[in-house]
Amino acid sequence: MGEFNQYFVAGMAVLGAGIAMIAGLGPGIGEGIAASKACEAVGRNPDAEGKIRNMMVLGIALSETTGIYALIIALLLIFLKA
């Protein structure tokens, strides 16, 4: 059971990158829900549009960081495989 060959390592790295990108589903769903709720809130109270938009953009930016982290991990796995 010696060391793994380069093809096995490359295959596992690509498989791991694909699994890491599953984390991209969460931010996509969360941003859609945030935009939906912001539209509902503006429909109910058009005077508060500026505050609602600012809070929505801040929430979307914070939720997007998890997707960016997953992308970075996937790229590292693909291009820096041991």
Buried (B, 14 or more C-beta within 10 A) or exposed (E): EEEEEEEEEBEBBBEBBEEBBEBBEEBEEBBEEBEEEBEEBBEEEEEEEEEBEEBBEEBBEEBBEBBEEBBEBBEBBBEEBE
